[in-house]
């Protein structure tokens, strides 16, 4: 009788333990999924902020911007090849953004076009001795003859250009395309700026350009918008 009672107690204990295990495991599972959703939500918010900041930083170099609801095209200023540092970390001018005529040839005072060409070659694998500039809202070329001498069809001030930029929402991705040749795709570079994007749009409100980006992953959907100071 004693052995039977002990076996009954053991069986009863196993049943209680099993019930407790099921209840505890269910609670732990629910807590795990809840924490996972919070973590995914936080990560999406971080990704969303990063996409917004990266887009704003890129657009800060834009000229002649053309905006549609889900895309943007502009010309990127070449801001990296204006100034440089010498071996003593002193700034010096690389591009004076000015073309003058000395009656025998065209030249750009204090410019170092050969170094700029090398930088462009390193960045885009562009072997041509040609730079692109903006003059009175028109893209023109500078044929580089030496560090300061050029061949061009204008004189005066110009804005140095880096490439043409296209941003577009395609298949839940914000994709970018850079065209260093501006008018053809021979050196085109492309990539992905952000993923899991459901909305990528530009709105013009009372003269202010508003960028809105939404991301969606599973049941999560979050949006951020920002006024762009360009």
N, C-alpha and C positions, 0 to 999 in steps of 0.2 A: 504493500500500500504506500509505503514511504517512497519507494522508487517511482511508482506511478505518479504520485503527487509531485515529485521532483521533475519528472518528465513533462508534466502538465505546466508546471511553472516555467520550465525552459521554453516550451512551445509558446506560452503566453508572452514571455519576454521577447522572443523572436518576432512575434506579431507586432508588439508595441514598438520595438526597435525599427522594424520595417516601415511602420506608419510614420514614425518620427523622421526617418531618413527621407521618405517621400516628401514630407512637408518641408523639411529643411532644404532638400535639393531643389524643390520647386521655388522656394524663396530665393535661394542663391542664384538660380538660373534667371529668375526675373530681375534680380539686382544686377546681374552681369549684363543682361541685354539692355537694361535701363542705363547703366554706366557707359556701355558701348555706344548707345544712341547719343548720349551727351557728348562723349569724346568725338564721335563723327560730326556732330553739329558744331562743336568748337573748331574742329579741323576745317570744316567747310567755311566757317566764318573767317578763319585765318587765310585760307586760299582765296576767298572773295576779296578780302582787304588787299592781299598781295597783287591780285590781278588788277584791281582798281588803281593802286599806286603805280604799278609797272606801266599800265596804259597811260596814266597821266604824265609820267616821266618821259615816255616816248613822244607823246603829243606836244610836250613843251618845246620841242625842236621843229614843229611843223610850220610850214608856210603854204599858202594857197590851198587851204583845206577844203575838201569837198565831202560833204556828209550826206549819207542816206540813212534810213532807219536802222539798218543792221550792218553798215559798212562805212569805211572812211578811207579816203585817199589824200595824200599830201606830199609835199617835198620836204625832205629833212635837211636842215641847216648843218653844215659841217663846222661844228663848234670846237672839235678836238684839234683842228689844225690851224688855229689862229695864234695861239701862244704856246711856247714850249720852255723847258728849263735847261740851262746849260749845266756843265759839270759842277759848278758852284751853287746850283739850285737857284739861279737868278733867271727871271722870266725874260724872254726875248721874243720878238715878233717873227712869226713864220709867214703870215699872210696879211698884207696891209689892206686888202680888199679894194685896191685902187689901181687903175690902168692909166698911164700917162703916155703922151707922144713927145719924143725928143726930136722930131722932124726926120729921123732916120729909121726909127723902130719904135715899137710899143714895149713898155716895161712897167714893172710893178715895184716901186721903191721899197726896200727893206724886206722883200719877200724871199722865201726859200722854197720855191716850187718843186725842186728836185726831191727834197725831203718829203714834201707832201705827196708827191707821186709814189715814193717808196712806201709811205704809210698806206696809201690807197691800194697799192699792190699787195701788201701784207694782209689787208683786210678783205679785199674782194678778188685778189688774183688778177687784177687789171694791169695789163702790160702796156696799154696805150699811154702815150705822153699827152694826155688830155685831161682837163679838169672841167667840171660843170658848174655854172654860176647862174644866178638869177639877176637879170637886168630889166628893170621896169616891167615886172611880172612876166617876163619871157625867159625860158631856159636857153642859155647860150653856152658855147664851149670856148675854152682857152687852150690853144695849142702851145704847149710848153717848149720853148727853144733852149732856154738855160734857166739858171736859178731865178733870174728876174725878167728875162725877155720872153715875150709871148707873141703869138699871132692871134688876132681877134678882130671882130667887126664892130667894136665899140671902144670908147674911152670913158673913163669916169669910175664911179663907185659901183661895186657889185657885191652880191651876197654869195659866199661859197656854199655849194650844195654837196651833200653826201650821196643821197639816193632818193628814189621814189618809194614811198611806203604805202602799202595797202593792208588794211585790217578788215577782216570779214568773219562773221559767224557762220560756221559750216559744220554740220554733223556734231553739234554740242561742243564744238571747239572754236576758240578765237584764234584764227590763223593769221600769220603775218607774211608778207612778201616784200622783199627789198629788191629794187631794180637799180643797180648802180649806173646802168646805161640809160636809164629814164625811158627811152623810147623803144627798147627791145628787151628780150629776156635772156640774152646771152650769158650774163653773170648773175642771174636771179638767185636769191637765197630765200628760203621759206622755212617756216617752223610753226610751233604751237605756243601761244602766249598763255592760254588757260584752257582747262578741260571741265567737263560736266556743266557747261554753260547753257542755260535755257533762254536767257534774254541778254542781248548786247545791243543797246540802242542809244542814239544821240538825239537829244531834244533841244530845240531852240526856244527858250522862254524869255521873252522880253529882252532879247539881245544877249542872253547868257546861254552858254552851251552846257547842257547837263548830260553827263554820262551815267547810264544805268546798266548794271550787270547783275544778273540773277544766276544762281547755281542750283542744280537739283541732283540729288543722289538718293535713290530709293524714295522714301516718303518725305525726305527733307527738301525744303525749298526756301532759300534765303536770297534777299535782294539788298543791294546797296546802290546809292546814287550820290553823285558829287558834282558840284559846279566846277568847271574847269577854268583855271586862270591861265590863258594862253597869250 
